[in-house]
Amino acid sequence: MQHKDSVKRRKVIFDHDGGIDDLLSLLLLLTMEHIEVVGITITPADCYPEDALTSTLKILSLTNNESIPVALGNLAGLNPFPADWRAQPKFCHALPVMLRTKEARANVVDEPAHVWVAKYLQNACEQVTVLMTGPATNLAYVIEGHSEYKNNIGQVIWMGGAIRVKGNVAMHDSDGSQEWNAYWDPQATKVLIESGVNLCLVPLDATNSLPIDRQFLFELSNVKTELADLAGQFWAATTTAIPTYEFTYFMWDILATALLGVSESCWQTTSTHVSVELTSPRAGTISCAESSAGSRIEWVQSINAEQVRQYVIRQFNRNFETFFTNKC
């Protein structure tokens, strides 16, 4: 049998911001044998950085991926996430299997995330995909300072924005039109949208079809594997994380990550000119625009929700030992 490292795999930089959905997305990404994660960067947005780093490192240890470089970001957005949401990664690494797992730290790089990304792109011998499940801050900083590095980016997949649906921000300076990743750093959102990179946006328009409900959690619980159980425990923590009178938890980041694995027939995209607003109460809003006033991007407008759910369940149908034994 051919060694999996001899097969051409898609190189991916995973930039996340430490929330439960981000950590679940990391687990999902690491199950994809056709993907080579070349680096992980953490944006200090929906997390407290050290907690997000600890959870990330423990997941890498559990999955035999301790050699992947991890860089912690230090760039701050304009609009902070609620403190209670940011504390969720602390819960994740307090779960029994996570407590029993000692994280390796030799792979933590001694430079901020945006610096690591810039150096990687500068020296890249082939194009890389950038998967982002948090704000666009790190990549936007690199693009703004080194536009020539865009040539080494094959695609950016970003969970962000709300194009034709209501946003999920309920703050005093918001009119409710924004999605949180875009709202956290409106300027970075604007830089990315206007950059001209090959961007596939995964907005709330698509993720609204994937709520985390009890039926899904029940199906996942019946898988009865170590990875499925850990994912179920992570998701169980979200059932009271967000007041239901505002909105519930969805597979926001999971959908963006799943696009790297599911069949392309599973989703439909459209291409639209959009613009990004920078002033309150619509700072971070991504809305449709006239062609002369906007940037043309591709975004996911609809998905086959059941196919995505079943894909996630299949990928989580494994024990951690498979990451150590499936080398071919």
C-alpha positions as CSV (number, residue, x, y, z in Angstrom):
1,M,0.0,0.0,0.0
2,Q,1.3,3.5,-0.8
3,H,2.5,5.6,2.1
4,K,0.1,8.5,2.6
5,D,3.0,11.0,2.7
6,S,3.9,9.9,-0.9
7,V,0.5,11.0,-2.1
8,K,0.1,14.6,-3.1
9,R,-1.9,16.3,-0.4
10,R,-3.4,19.7,-0.3
11,K,-1.4,22.0,2.0
12,V,-3.5,24.0,4.4
13,I,-2.8,26.8,6.9
14,F,-5.5,26.7,9.6
15,D,-6.2,30.0,11.3
16,H,-8.7,29.8,14.1
17,D,-9.8,31.8,17.1
18,G,-10.1,29.1,19.8
19,G,-13.8,28.7,20.2
20,I,-15.4,25.3,20.6
21,D,-16.4,25.2,17.0
22,D,-12.8,26.1,16.0
23,L,-11.4,23.2,18.1
24,L,-14.0,20.8,16.6
25,S,-12.9,22.0,13.1
26,L,-9.3,21.2,14.0
27,L,-10.4,17.7,14.9
28,L,-12.3,17.4,11.7
29,L,-9.5,18.8,9.6
30,L,-7.0,16.3,11.1
31,T,-9.1,13.4,10.0
32,M,-8.8,14.3,6.3
33,E,-6.0,12.1,4.9
34,H,-5.8,14.2,1.7
35,I,-5.0,17.3,3.7
36,E,-1.5,18.3,5.0
37,V,-1.8,20.9,7.7
38,V,1.4,22.9,7.4
39,G,0.7,25.3,10.2
40,I,-1.9,26.5,12.7
41,T,-2.3,30.1,13.8
42,I,-4.5,31.4,16.6
43,T,-6.3,34.7,16.6
44,P,-7.1,36.0,20.1
45,A,-10.7,36.7,19.3
46,D,-13.3,34.2,20.6
47,C,-10.9,32.9,23.2
48,Y,-8.3,33.7,25.8
49,P,-5.1,32.9,23.9
50,E,-3.3,30.6,26.3
51,D,-6.4,28.5,26.8
52,A,-6.9,28.2,23.0
53,L,-3.2,27.3,22.6
54,T,-3.4,24.6,25.3
55,S,-6.5,23.0,23.8
56,T,-5.0,23.1,20.3
57,L,-1.8,21.5,21.5
58,K,-3.6,18.7,23.3
59,I,-5.6,17.9,20.2
60,L,-2.4,17.7,18.2
61,S,-1.0,15.3,20.8
62,L,-4.1,13.2,20.8
63,T,-4.0,12.9,17.0
64,N,-0.2,12.3,16.5
65,N,0.3,15.7,15.0
66,E,2.8,17.3,17.4
67,S,5.1,18.4,14.6
68,I,2.7,20.9,13.1
69,P,3.9,24.5,13.8
70,V,1.5,26.5,16.0
71,A,1.7,30.3,16.2
72,L,-0.2,32.5,18.6
73,G,-1.5,35.8,17.4
74,N,-1.2,39.1,19.1
75,L,-3.2,41.4,16.9
76,A,-6.4,42.7,18.5
77,G,-9.7,43.5,16.8
78,L,-11.8,46.6,17.4
79,N,-14.9,44.7,18.8
80,P,-14.1,42.1,21.5
81,F,-16.2,38.9,21.8
82,P,-18.2,38.5,25.1
83,A,-16.0,37.2,28.0
84,D,-18.1,34.2,28.6
85,W,-17.7,33.0,25.1
86,R,-13.9,33.5,25.2
87,A,-13.6,31.3,28.2
88,Q,-15.0,28.2,26.5
89,P,-11.6,26.7,25.5
90,K,-10.8,26.4,29.2
91,F,-13.8,24.0,29.5
92,C,-12.5,22.0,26.5
93,H,-9.1,21.2,28.0
94,A,-10.6,20.4,31.3
95,L,-12.4,17.3,29.9
96,P,-11.0,14.0,31.2
97,V,-9.3,12.9,28.0
98,M,-7.8,16.3,27.5
99,L,-6.6,16.5,31.1
100,R,-4.9,13.1,30.7
101,T,-3.2,14.3,27.5
102,K,0.1,16.2,28.0
103,E,0.6,18.8,25.3
104,A,4.0,19.1,23.5
105,R,5.2,22.7,23.2
106,A,8.3,22.2,21.0
107,N,6.2,23.1,17.9
108,V,5.0,26.5,19.3
109,V,6.9,29.0,17.2
110,D,8.6,32.0,18.9
111,E,6.9,34.7,16.7
112,P,3.4,36.1,16.3
113,A,1.0,34.4,14.0
114,H,1.0,37.1,11.3
115,V,4.8,37.0,11.2
116,W,4.8,33.2,10.8
117,V,2.2,33.4,8.0
118,A,4.2,36.0,6.1
119,K,7.4,34.0,6.3
120,Y,5.6,30.8,5.2
121,L,4.1,32.5,2.2
122,Q,7.3,34.2,1.3
123,N,9.2,30.9,1.2
124,A,6.4,28.7,-0.1
125,C,7.3,26.5,-3.1
126,E,3.7,25.8,-4.0
127,Q,0.4,27.4,-3.4
128,V,-1.3,26.8,0.0
129,T,-5.0,27.0,1.0
130,V,-5.8,29.2,4.0
131,L,-8.7,28.0,6.0
132,M,-10.0,30.6,8.5
133,T,-12.6,30.1,11.1
134,G,-12.0,33.3,13.1
135,P,-11.5,36.9,12.0
136,A,-9.4,37.7,9.0
137,T,-6.9,39.7,11.0
138,N,-3.6,37.7,10.6
139,L,-4.0,37.2,6.8
140,A,-5.2,40.7,6.2
141,Y,-2.2,42.1,7.9
142,V,0.1,40.0,5.7
143,I,-1.8,40.9,2.5
144,E,-1.8,44.6,3.3
145,G,2.0,44.6,3.9
146,H,3.1,42.1,1.3
147,S,0.6,42.0,-1.6
148,E,3.1,39.9,-3.6
149,Y,2.6,36.9,-1.2
150,K,-1.0,36.5,-2.6
151,N,0.5,34.6,-5.5
152,N,1.3,31.8,-3.1
153,I,-2.3,31.5,-1.9
154,G,-4.3,29.0,-3.9
155,Q,-7.6,29.7,-2.1
156,V,-8.9,31.2,1.1
157,I,-11.9,29.6,2.7
158,W,-13.3,31.9,5.4
159,M,-16.3,31.5,7.7
160,G,-17.5,35.0,7.9
161,G,-20.2,37.5,7.0
162,A,-24.0,37.5,6.5
163,I,-24.9,38.5,2.9
164,R,-28.6,38.2,2.6
165,V,-29.6,37.1,6.1
166,K,-29.6,38.7,9.5
167,G,-26.3,38.8,11.4
168,N,-25.6,37.2,14.8
169,V,-24.1,40.3,16.6
170,A,-26.3,41.7,19.3
171,M,-24.3,44.6,20.7
172,H,-25.1,48.2,21.6
173,D,-23.2,49.6,18.5
174,S,-24.6,47.1,16.0
175,D,-27.8,47.1,14.0
176,G,-27.7,43.3,13.8
177,S,-26.4,43.0,10.3
178,Q,-23.0,41.7,11.1
179,E,-21.5,38.2,11.6
180,W,-19.1,38.1,14.5
181,N,-15.9,37.2,12.7
182,A,-16.4,40.1,10.3
183,Y,-17.4,42.4,13.1
184,W,-14.4,41.7,15.4
185,D,-12.1,43.4,12.9
186,P,-14.0,45.3,10.3
187,Q,-10.8,46.7,8.7
188,A,-9.4,43.3,8.2
189,T,-12.6,42.1,6.7
190,K,-12.5,45.0,4.2
191,V,-8.8,44.3,3.3
192,L,-9.5,40.6,2.7
193,I,-12.7,41.2,0.6
194,E,-10.9,43.8,-1.5
195,S,-7.7,41.9,-1.9
196,G,-8.5,39.9,-5.0
197,V,-7.4,36.6,-3.5
198,N,-9.3,33.5,-4.6
199,L,-11.9,33.7,-1.7
200,C,-14.7,31.3,-0.9
201,L,-16.8,32.9,1.8
202,V,-18.9,30.7,4.0
203,P,-21.5,33.1,5.5
204,L,-24.4,32.7,7.8
205,D,-26.6,32.3,4.7
206,A,-25.2,28.8,4.5
207,T,-24.4,27.9,8.1
208,N,-28.0,28.7,9.2
209,S,-29.0,25.3,7.8
210,L,-26.8,23.5,10.3
211,P,-28.0,24.0,13.9
212,I,-26.6,21.8,16.6
213,D,-29.7,20.0,17.8
214,R,-30.4,17.1,20.0
215,Q,-31.0,14.8,17.1
216,F,-27.6,15.4,15.7
217,L,-26.0,15.0,19.1
218,F,-27.9,11.7,19.6
219,E,-26.7,10.4,16.2
220,L,-23.1,11.3,17.1
221,S,-23.4,9.6,20.5
222,N,-24.4,6.3,18.9
223,V,-21.1,6.2,17.0
224,K,-19.4,5.3,20.2
225,T,-15.8,6.0,19.3
226,E,-13.3,8.1,21.2
227,L,-13.3,10.9,18.7
228,A,-17.0,11.1,18.4
229,D,-17.4,11.1,22.2
230,L,-14.9,14.0,22.5
231,A,-16.7,15.9,19.8
232,G,-20.0,15.3,21.5
233,Q,-18.7,16.5,24.8
234,F,-17.4,19.7,23.1
235,W,-20.8,20.3,21.5
236,A,-22.7,19.5,24.7
237,A,-21.0,22.5,26.2
238,T,-22.6,24.8,23.7
239,T,-26.2,23.9,24.6
240,T,-26.2,26.7,27.3
241,A,-23.4,28.8,25.9
242,I,-25.6,31.2,23.9
243,P,-29.1,32.4,25.1
244,T,-31.7,30.7,22.9
245,Y,-33.7,33.9,22.8
246,E,-31.0,35.4,20.6
247,F,-29.8,32.4,18.6
248,T,-28.5,28.9,19.0
249,Y,-25.2,27.2,18.1
250,F,-24.6,26.2,14.5
251,M,-21.9,24.4,12.6
252,W,-20.3,27.7,11.6
253,D,-16.7,26.7,11.4
254,I,-17.4,23.0,10.8
255,L,-19.1,23.8,7.5
256,A,-16.2,25.9,6.3
257,T,-13.8,23.0,7.2
258,A,-16.0,20.4,5.7
259,L,-15.8,22.1,2.3
260,L,-12.3,20.6,2.1
261,G,-13.7,17.1,2.4
262,V,-17.3,16.8,1.1
263,S,-18.3,16.4,-2.5
264,E,-18.6,19.6,-4.4
265,S,-22.2,18.6,-5.2
266,C,-23.0,19.2,-1.5
267,W,-23.0,23.0,-1.8
268,Q,-23.8,25.8,-4.2
269,T,-22.0,29.0,-4.6
270,T,-22.8,32.3,-6.2
271,S,-20.6,35.2,-7.3
272,T,-21.6,38.7,-6.2
273,H,-20.2,42.1,-5.8
274,V,-20.0,43.1,-2.1
275,S,-18.8,45.9,0.0
276,V,-17.7,46.2,3.6
277,E,-18.8,49.0,5.9
278,L,-16.5,50.4,8.6
279,T,-18.7,52.7,10.7
280,S,-21.2,51.9,13.4
281,P,-23.9,50.7,13.6
282,R,-22.9,48.6,10.5
283,A,-19.1,48.2,11.0
284,G,-18.2,44.8,9.6
285,T,-21.3,44.4,7.5
286,I,-20.8,42.6,4.2
287,S,-23.5,43.5,1.8
288,C,-24.3,43.3,-1.9
289,A,-23.2,46.2,-3.9
290,E,-23.2,47.6,-7.4
291,S,-20.4,46.3,-9.5
292,S,-18.7,49.7,-9.7
293,A,-18.7,50.0,-5.9
294,G,-17.9,46.5,-4.7
295,S,-15.5,43.6,-5.0
296,R,-16.6,40.4,-6.7
297,I,-16.4,37.3,-4.4
298,E,-17.6,33.7,-4.4
299,W,-19.8,32.7,-1.5
300,V,-21.7,29.6,-0.4
301,Q,-25.4,30.3,-0.6
302,S,-26.9,26.9,0.1
303,I,-25.8,23.4,1.2
304,N,-27.1,19.9,1.6
305,A,-27.2,20.0,5.4
306,E,-27.8,16.2,5.9
307,Q,-24.9,15.3,3.7
308,V,-22.6,17.6,5.7
309,R,-23.9,16.1,9.0
310,Q,-23.3,12.6,7.8
311,Y,-19.8,13.5,6.6
312,V,-18.9,14.9,10.0
313,I,-20.3,11.8,11.8
314,R,-18.3,9.5,9.4
315,Q,-15.1,11.4,10.0
316,F,-15.5,11.3,13.7
317,N,-16.1,7.5,13.6
318,R,-12.6,6.6,14.8
319,N,-10.5,6.1,17.9
320,F,-7.3,8.1,18.5
321,E,-5.1,5.1,18.0
322,T,-5.9,5.3,14.3
323,F,-3.9,8.5,14.0
324,F,-0.9,6.5,15.2
325,T,-1.4,3.3,13.2
326,N,-2.8,4.5,9.9
327,K,0.4,5.4,8.3
328,C,-0.3,3.9,4.9
